[in-house]
Amino acid sequence: MTSNETKQEEKITVFVDYKLKDIIPGFMDDWKEEVRFMREALEKGDYETILKLGHNMKGIGGTCGFGAITDMGRSLEEAAKVMDPEGIGETLNKLSSYLKRVEVVYE
């Protein structure tokens, strides 16, 4: 296994306020679905959809304690504004990997 493969499989722990326990699983499911929507939008050249979904991720991610989601949402939003398919694709790959590896710990 290469170091890159190891990195991709490592779990990411995010500490989230216990009060959000009931809503976080829904956000996680939504974000996974939105990755699929954005991949489809990218294939169609629909940058407006990517911009909107990225903007929403940017806002919700930080509010829920997922700073990485905020950062990736910002990257998607900015890449969509300049119609950068490579930047969008790269960020979607990172986001998909993050969502597969993230483990939420409520405190």
Secondary structure in CASP SS format (residue, H / E / C, confidence):
PFRMAT SS
TARGET T0000
AUTHOR 0000-0000-0000
METHOD secondary structure of the structure
MODEL  1
M C 1.00
T C 1.00
S H 1.00
N H 1.00
E H 1.00
T H 1.00
K H 1.00
Q H 1.00
E H 1.00
E C 1.00
K C 1.00
I E 1.00
T E 1.00
V E 1.00
F E 1.00
V E 1.00
D C 1.00
Y H 1.00
K H 1.00
L H 1.00
K C 1.00
D C 1.00
I C 1.00
I H 1.00
P H 1.00
G H 1.00
F H 1.00
M H 1.00
D H 1.00
D H 1.00
W H 1.00
K H 1.00
E H 1.00
E H 1.00
V H 1.00
R H 1.00
F H 1.00
M H 1.00
R H 1.00
E H 1.00
A H 1.00
L H 1.00
E H 1.00
K H 1.00
G C 1.00
D C 1.00
Y H 1.00
E H 1.00
T H 1.00
I H 1.00
L H 1.00
K H 1.00
L H 1.00
G H 1.00
H H 1.00
N H 1.00
M H 1.00
K H 1.00
G H 1.00
I H 1.00
G H 1.00
G H 1.00
T H 1.00
C H 1.00
G C 1.00
F C 1.00
G H 1.00
A H 1.00
I H 1.00
T H 1.00
D H 1.00
M H 1.00
G H 1.00
R H 1.00
S H 1.00
L H 1.00
E H 1.00
E H 1.00
A H 1.00
A H 1.00
K H 1.00
V C 1.00
M C 1.00
D C 1.00
P H 1.00
E H 1.00
G H 1.00
I H 1.00
G H 1.00
E H 1.00
T H 1.00
L H 1.00
N H 1.00
K H 1.00
L H 1.00
S H 1.00
S H 1.00
Y H 1.00
L H 1.00
K H 1.00
R H 1.00
V E 1.00
E E 1.00
V E 1.00
V E 1.00
Y E 1.00
E C 1.00
END
